[in-house]
């Protein structure tokens, strides 16, 4: 299937102020899409079923990118599992049910690579889903996202809807969350190394051993993948989105340290959890659609640090 998104299609980017949603919104605007539908969380709480249904009844989107979610790093997921489960399940169920009710033709649900088993064969294929136990530090979030995948499949099976789901790898880029309590590993490193540099290149302590392998994708590359998937993919199975290339957390730390210009010591706190040992995605299905990442990791880290410097003052308020 190959079907271009009409430039006048009414597209709801749910979560347009978040890391993913803002990148998708920027990309669609740059492509010339004229009818983008947005609402901030203060204007529309997607956890509220009645409000979500009212919004869809009034706005009547034709396409939905479901990027709205409660997200966080290993500490936040491990500390607030009930919140991550409850908020995400409600957002997903409300949006997908409202989309079905009010005639949305295409919907892309964005999940996460954490849906796959902790010890899945590498690189992780889409058919690894539900074949093993999850990483316990974020299992509640993962189960919520798995339920979203199954909801997409159920809507396809029962109602014949052309809804799909995509599982991105670890994302980073402009608009990221740099709060040390709730952020993911890469933006947390940027902030830690920057603050240590300002403090006369003080030592930086990082969680774990540095040995886990992780894959990172710039969010602008994800945004391009979103459009490719909406136009060219129509299958009940989720589709992975990543670079297909990973590196150790230790190597990532050195790359971030270099980009920031920190010259101090790195201390690894092995008493803290490492998480899943490796998460490298098999992106064969996506590359077969003609998509490939364009932003190299070192370039992406550098530009993300520049964005952080430009917005540091407003983030500290």
TORPA-13062 format. One line per 4 residues: their letters; for each residue z, x, y of C-alpha. Coordinates in steps of 0.5 Angstrom, whole numbers, plus 500, padded with zeros to 3 digits. Layout:
N
a) Z X Y | ... .
//
This chain:
317
xxxx) 500 500 500 | 498 502 507 | 499 498 513 | 500 500 520 .
xxxx) 506 497 524 | 503 493 529 | 505 496 536 | 507 489 538 .
xxxx) 511 487 532 | 518 485 534 | 522 490 531 | 530 490 530 .
xxxx) 533 497 530 | 540 495 528 | 545 501 530 | 540 503 536 .
xxxx) 546 507 539 | 548 511 533 | 545 518 531 | 540 515 526 .
xxxx) 538 508 530 | 537 512 537 | 532 517 533 | 528 511 530 .
xxxx) 528 507 537 | 526 514 541 | 520 515 536 | 518 508 536 .
xxxx) 518 508 543 | 514 514 543 | 509 511 539 | 508 505 544 .
xxxx) 512 500 540 | 513 494 545 | 518 489 542 | 524 493 540 .
xxxx) 530 489 539 | 537 492 540 | 544 490 541 | 550 494 542 .
xxxx) 556 493 538 | 560 490 544 | 554 485 545 | 553 484 537 .
xxxx) 558 485 532 | 554 485 525 | 561 484 521 | 561 477 524 .
xxxx) 556 473 520 | 556 467 525 | 554 472 531 | 549 476 526 .
xxxx) 545 469 524 | 545 467 531 | 542 473 534 | 537 473 528 .
xxxx) 535 465 530 | 534 467 537 | 531 474 537 | 526 472 530 .
xxxx) 525 480 529 | 519 481 524 | 521 488 522 | 528 491 521 .
xxxx) 531 498 521 | 538 497 518 | 541 503 521 | 548 500 523 .
xxxx) 554 503 519 | 561 506 519 | 560 513 518 | 564 519 518 .
xxxx) 565 526 514 | 570 528 508 | 576 527 512 | 575 520 515 .
xxxx) 572 517 508 | 578 520 505 | 583 517 510 | 580 510 511 .
xxxx) 576 508 505 | 578 501 505 | 575 501 512 | 568 504 510 .
xxxx) 567 499 504 | 569 493 508 | 565 494 515 | 559 497 511 .
xxxx) 559 491 506 | 559 486 511 | 554 489 516 | 549 490 510 .
xxxx) 550 483 507 | 550 479 514 | 544 483 516 | 540 482 510 .
xxxx) 542 475 509 | 540 473 516 | 533 477 515 | 532 473 509 .
xxxx) 534 466 513 | 529 467 519 | 523 470 516 | 523 478 517 .
xxxx) 517 480 513 | 519 488 512 | 526 491 512 | 528 498 511 .
xxxx) 536 499 509 | 538 506 510 | 543 509 505 | 546 516 504 .
xxxx) 545 521 498 | 552 520 497 | 550 514 492 | 548 519 487 .
xxxx) 553 522 482 | 557 528 483 | 554 532 478 | 547 529 478 .
xxxx) 542 534 475 | 539 538 481 | 534 536 485 | 537 529 485 .
xxxx) 532 524 483 | 532 517 485 | 533 514 478 | 540 518 478 .
xxxx) 543 512 481 | 549 509 477 | 548 515 471 | 555 518 473 .
xxxx) 562 518 477 | 562 519 484 | 565 524 489 | 572 521 490 .
xxxx) 573 523 497 | 567 518 499 | 567 513 493 | 568 507 497 .
xxxx) 563 509 502 | 558 510 497 | 559 504 493 | 558 500 499 .
xxxx) 551 503 500 | 550 502 493 | 551 495 494 | 546 495 499 .
xxxx) 541 498 495 | 542 493 490 | 542 487 495 | 535 490 497 .
xxxx) 533 489 490 | 536 482 489 | 532 480 495 | 526 482 492 .
xxxx) 527 480 485 | 529 473 487 | 525 472 494 | 519 476 493 .
xxxx) 521 480 500 | 518 487 501 | 525 490 503 | 526 497 501 .
xxxx) 531 502 501 | 531 510 503 | 537 515 502 | 537 520 507 .
xxxx) 540 527 506 | 545 530 511 | 543 528 518 | 544 532 524 .
xxxx) 541 532 531 | 542 529 538 | 547 524 539 | 551 526 533 .
xxxx) 558 525 533 | 562 532 534 | 569 529 534 | 573 534 529 .
xxxx) 577 528 526 | 571 524 524 | 564 528 524 | 560 531 519 .
xxxx) 560 538 517 | 554 541 522 | 556 538 528 | 564 539 527 .
xxxx) 562 547 526 | 558 547 532 | 564 544 536 | 569 549 532 .
xxxx) 565 555 534 | 563 553 541 | 571 552 542 | 573 558 539 .
xxxx) 567 562 543 | 570 559 550 | 577 561 547 | 575 569 547 .
xxxx) 571 568 540 | 578 566 537 | 577 566 529 | 574 559 526 .
xxxx) 578 556 520 | 573 552 516 | 575 547 510 | 573 549 503 .
xxxx) 570 556 500 | 564 555 503 | 560 555 496 | 558 548 496 .
xxxx) 550 547 497 | 548 542 502 | 541 540 505 | 540 538 512 .
xxxx) 535 534 516 | 534 533 523 | 534 526 525 | 527 526 529 .
xxxx) 524 528 522 | 528 522 519 | 525 517 524 | 518 519 523 .
xxxx) 520 518 515 | 522 511 517 | 515 509 520 | 512 512 514 .
xxxx) 516 508 509 | 515 502 512 | 508 503 513 | 506 506 506 .
xxxx) 512 504 501 | 513 498 497 | 518 499 491 | 525 496 489 .
xxxx) 527 503 487 | 530 507 493 | 526 513 496 | 530 520 498 .
xxxx) 529 523 505 | 530 530 505 | 527 537 506 | 528 539 499 .
xxxx) 531 545 501 | 539 547 501 | 543 552 503 | 551 554 502 .
xxxx) 556 552 507 | 557 559 508 | 550 560 510 | 550 554 514 .
xxxx) 556 557 518 | 553 563 519 | 547 560 522 | 551 555 527 .
xxxx) 555 561 529 | 549 565 531 | 546 559 535 | 553 558 538 .
xxxx) 554 565 540 | 561 566 537 | 563 573 535 | 569 572 532 .
xxxx) 572 571 525 | 571 566 520 | 577 564 515 | 575 559 509 .
xxxx) 581 555 507 | 580 554 500 | 586 549 499 | 582 544 503 .
xxxx) 576 540 498 | 569 542 497 | 567 536 496 | 560 535 491 .
xxxx) 558 542 489 | 551 541 490 | 546 535 493 | 539 537 493 .
xxxx) 534 531 494 | 528 531 490 | 523 528 495 | 517 528 491 .
xxxx) 516 520 492 | 516 521 500 | 512 527 500 | 507 523 496 .
xxxx) 506 518 502 | 504 524 506 | 510 526 510 | 513 533 511 .
xxxx) 519 535 515 | 517 539 522 | 523 542 524 | 526 548 522 .
xxxx) 534 548 521 | 535 554 525 | 531 551 531 | 534 544 530 .
xxxx) 541 547 530 | 539 551 536 | 537 544 540 | 543 540 537 .
xxxx) 547 545 540 | 544 545 547 | 544 537 547 | 552 538 545 .
xxxx) 553 543 552 | 549 538 556 | 553 532 554 | 560 536 552 .
xxxx) 563 533 559 | 562 526 557 | 564 526 550 | 571 529 552 .
x) 572 523 557 .
//
